[in-house]
Amino acid sequence: MIIDKLSNAHLYEGVRPRLKMALDYLREHDIAALSVGEYEIDGDKIILQIHEYETKASEEARFECHKRYADVQYIIHGEEKMGYTNVENTQIVEELKDRDLYFLETNAEDRVLVEEGMFALFTPEDAHMPGMYRNNPQPVKKAVVKVLWNE
């Protein structure tokens, strides 16, 4: 997992070429003007999703992971807490293979606050639980860039 401000994204460009493309797209386009939906950046290799929702209590959130894609979760407006642990600390409880989405259970986790202008990178080794509020529910607009990691 990497968490940082988008203004520091250049520090991670060397990790993978597709990650650089995803971060460049977030920096170079008016993401805030996009409507909720899904947008292809590079076919099925890099896909942008725009979400708007109200953050929820941690009891309502679920851990998830992906086996093929990494998530770059960028907060456009608002803030949210995100849980994190390595997938080795989890057990799969629900599989949606066609969506590359696996819901998990774990007793081991850390939480981080991701504020407006920040992103969190979750690779397939990173179980994550996004969408939680810090003090009270609040609206969030978020971009999630799905980056093909494991072909």
Number of C-alpha atoms within 10 A of each C-alpha: 17 11 18 17 15 19 12 12 18 12 11 13 16 10 9 11 9 18 24 17 16 22 20 15 15 22 14 8 10 9 17 14 8 14 13 13 11 15 15 13 16 14 8 10 14 21 19 23 17 20 17 15 12 15 23 20 14 16 7 9 15 17 23 24 26 26 17 17 22 24 28 24 22 28 24 22 17 17 25 26 21 22 23 20 20 18 20 10 14 19 14 14 11 12 15 10 11 6 9 12 16 18 19 20 16 16 8 11 16 10 14 14 17 23 18 18 16 20 27 23 20 22 24 21 15 23 28 29 22 24 24 25 21 18 11 10 16 15 15 21 20 26 26 22 27 26 25 20 18 11 7
